[in-house]
Amino acid sequence: MESLLVSTGVVALAEIGDKTQLLAFILAARFKKPLPIVAGILVATLLNHGMAGALGAWITATISPEVLRWVLAASFLGMAVWTLIPDKIEEEETQVAQRFGVFGATLITFFLAEMGDKTQIATVAMAAHYPDPVLVVAGTTLGMLIADVPAVFAGDKLASKIPMKLVHTIAAGIFALLGVATLLGAGAKLGF
């Protein structure tokens, strides 16, 4: 259960101000059709984070526990720093919508925007850290929805009221704590 809760909280915080949340704002403003946008976010996140969770589980099975501990700690500490750097969205990610409709555009652009994004990499690291990658993927997907669904429905009005710097600092702190805890042996009972 810890893996679900930590994954949900960390990704929900890390996603605030992230390029995929900005993409949700743009798609909502452009199309004004929240349900296909939310459905596209859900499917894209399940596919993307499902692959990331599988990679994390494979890493756990392949890398020795001692090396894994250092890789995970470095990953979490790197995520802490990366979370403090604001994202920008590229215009071409939103142009896909003209060809594939609202659901298809959301699915494609969210999937592509998540490739190599901090929440995808966090999913890999947490799936390698926790014993149940399915709960991690469920948690990271829920975290994405917690952050992005309000963006779809509330749009720019909500964005101007959220203290982005504070949210990013809290998310960075959580990643840093996970990194330090991993270095200090948290998860030793799990084999790394």
C-alpha positions as CSV (number, residue, x, y, z in Angstrom):
1,M,0.0,0.0,0.0
2,E,3.0,2.3,0.7
3,S,4.0,2.0,-3.0
4,L,0.6,3.1,-4.1
5,L,0.4,6.1,-1.8
6,V,4.0,7.3,-2.3
7,S,3.7,6.9,-6.1
8,T,0.4,8.8,-6.2
9,G,1.6,11.7,-4.0
10,V,5.0,12.1,-5.6
11,V,3.7,12.1,-9.2
12,A,0.7,14.3,-8.3
13,L,3.1,16.9,-6.9
14,A,5.7,16.5,-9.6
15,E,3.1,16.8,-12.3
16,I,2.0,20.3,-11.2
17,G,3.5,22.7,-13.7
18,D,4.9,19.8,-15.7
19,K,4.7,20.0,-19.5
20,T,1.9,17.4,-19.6
21,Q,-0.2,19.5,-17.3
22,L,0.5,22.5,-19.5
23,L,-0.6,20.3,-22.4
24,A,-3.8,19.5,-20.6
25,F,-4.5,23.3,-20.2
26,I,-3.8,23.9,-23.9
27,L,-6.0,21.0,-25.1
28,A,-8.8,22.0,-22.8
29,A,-8.7,25.6,-23.9
30,R,-8.5,24.6,-27.6
31,F,-11.2,21.9,-27.7
32,K,-13.4,22.5,-24.7
33,K,-14.2,18.8,-24.6
34,P,-13.0,17.6,-21.2
35,L,-14.2,13.9,-21.2
36,P,-12.2,12.8,-24.3
37,I,-9.2,14.7,-23.0
38,V,-9.3,13.0,-19.6
39,A,-9.8,9.6,-21.3
40,G,-6.8,10.3,-23.5
41,I,-4.7,11.2,-20.5
42,L,-5.7,8.0,-18.7
43,V,-5.0,5.7,-21.6
44,A,-1.7,7.4,-22.5
45,T,-0.5,7.4,-18.9
46,L,-1.4,3.7,-18.4
47,L,0.5,2.8,-21.5
48,N,3.5,5.0,-20.8
49,H,3.8,4.3,-17.1
50,G,3.0,0.6,-17.7
51,M,6.1,0.3,-19.8
52,A,8.1,2.3,-17.2
53,G,6.9,0.0,-14.4
54,A,7.9,-3.0,-16.5
55,L,11.3,-1.5,-17.0
56,G,11.7,-0.8,-13.3
57,A,10.7,-4.4,-12.5
58,W,13.2,-5.7,-15.0
59,I,15.9,-3.5,-13.6
60,T,15.2,-5.0,-10.1
61,A,15.5,-8.5,-11.4
62,T,18.7,-7.8,-13.4
63,I,20.9,-5.5,-11.3
64,S,22.6,-6.6,-8.1
65,P,21.0,-5.2,-4.9
66,E,24.0,-3.1,-4.0
67,V,24.3,-1.5,-7.5
68,L,20.5,-1.0,-7.6
69,R,20.6,0.8,-4.3
70,W,23.1,3.4,-5.6
71,V,21.3,3.7,-9.0
72,L,18.0,4.3,-7.3
73,A,19.4,6.8,-4.8
74,A,21.0,8.7,-7.6
75,S,17.8,8.6,-9.6
76,F,15.7,9.9,-6.8
77,L,18.3,12.7,-6.0
78,G,18.4,13.6,-9.7
79,M,14.6,13.7,-9.8
80,A,14.7,16.1,-6.8
81,V,16.9,18.5,-8.8
82,W,15.0,18.1,-12.1
83,T,11.7,18.8,-10.3
84,L,12.9,22.3,-9.5
85,I,13.4,23.1,-13.2
86,P,10.2,24.4,-14.8
87,D,8.9,22.7,-18.0
88,K,7.9,24.3,-21.2
89,I,5.6,22.8,-23.8
90,E,6.5,22.7,-27.5
91,E,3.8,23.9,-29.9
92,E,4.2,20.9,-32.3
93,E,2.9,18.6,-29.5
94,T,-0.5,20.3,-29.7
95,Q,-0.7,20.4,-33.5
96,V,-1.3,16.6,-33.6
97,A,-4.9,17.3,-32.6
98,Q,-5.9,18.6,-36.0
99,R,-5.5,15.1,-37.5
100,F,-6.6,12.7,-34.8
101,G,-9.5,14.3,-32.9
102,V,-9.6,15.2,-29.3
103,F,-9.1,11.7,-27.8
104,G,-6.5,10.7,-30.3
105,A,-4.6,13.9,-30.0
106,T,-4.5,13.7,-26.3
107,L,-3.5,10.1,-26.3
108,I,-0.6,10.7,-28.8
109,T,0.6,14.0,-27.4
110,F,0.5,12.8,-23.8
111,F,2.2,9.6,-24.5
112,L,5.0,11.3,-26.4
113,A,5.3,14.2,-23.9
114,E,5.8,11.6,-21.1
115,M,8.6,9.8,-22.9
116,G,11.7,10.6,-20.9
117,D,9.7,13.0,-18.7
118,K,10.4,13.2,-15.0
119,T,7.2,11.4,-14.0
120,Q,8.0,8.5,-16.4
121,I,11.5,8.3,-15.0
122,A,10.1,8.5,-11.4
123,T,7.8,5.6,-12.3
124,V,10.8,3.5,-13.4
125,A,12.7,4.3,-10.2
126,M,9.7,3.6,-7.9
127,A,8.9,0.4,-9.7
128,A,12.5,-0.7,-9.1
129,H,12.3,0.5,-5.5
130,Y,9.0,-1.1,-4.5
131,P,8.1,-4.8,-4.7
132,D,4.8,-4.4,-6.6
133,P,5.2,-2.4,-9.9
134,V,1.5,-2.8,-10.6
135,L,0.7,-0.7,-7.5
136,V,3.4,1.8,-8.5
137,V,1.8,2.2,-12.0
138,A,-1.6,2.5,-10.5
139,G,-0.3,5.2,-8.1
140,T,1.6,7.2,-10.7
141,T,-1.4,7.0,-13.0
142,L,-3.7,8.2,-10.2
143,G,-1.2,11.0,-9.4
144,M,-1.2,12.1,-13.1
145,L,-5.0,12.2,-13.0
146,I,-5.1,14.1,-9.7
147,A,-2.9,16.8,-11.2
148,D,-4.2,16.9,-14.8
149,V,-8.0,16.4,-14.5
150,P,-8.4,19.7,-12.6
151,A,-6.3,21.4,-15.3
152,V,-8.7,20.1,-17.9
153,F,-11.8,21.3,-16.1
154,A,-10.5,24.5,-14.5
155,G,-8.0,25.6,-17.1
156,D,-6.0,28.7,-16.7
157,K,-8.1,30.0,-13.7
158,L,-6.6,27.2,-11.5
159,A,-3.1,27.6,-12.8
160,S,-2.8,31.2,-11.7
161,K,-3.8,30.3,-8.1
162,I,-1.3,27.4,-7.5
163,P,2.0,28.3,-5.9
164,M,4.1,26.4,-8.4
165,K,7.4,27.0,-6.7
166,L,6.2,25.7,-3.4
167,V,4.7,22.6,-5.0
168,H,7.9,21.9,-6.9
169,T,9.9,22.4,-3.8
170,I,7.8,19.9,-1.8
171,A,8.0,17.3,-4.7
172,A,11.7,17.8,-4.9
173,G,12.0,17.3,-1.1
174,I,10.1,14.0,-1.3
175,F,12.3,12.8,-4.1
176,A,15.4,13.8,-2.1
177,L,14.1,12.0,1.0
178,L,13.5,8.9,-1.1
179,G,17.1,9.1,-2.4
180,V,18.6,9.6,1.1
181,A,16.4,6.8,2.5
182,T,17.5,4.5,-0.2
183,L,21.2,5.3,0.4
184,L,20.6,4.6,4.2
185,G,19.2,1.2,3.4
186,A,15.5,1.7,3.2
187,G,14.3,-1.2,1.1
188,A,17.0,-3.5,2.5
189,K,14.3,-6.0,3.5
190,L,13.2,-6.0,-0.1
191,G,16.6,-7.2,-1.3
192,F,18.4,-3.9,-2.3
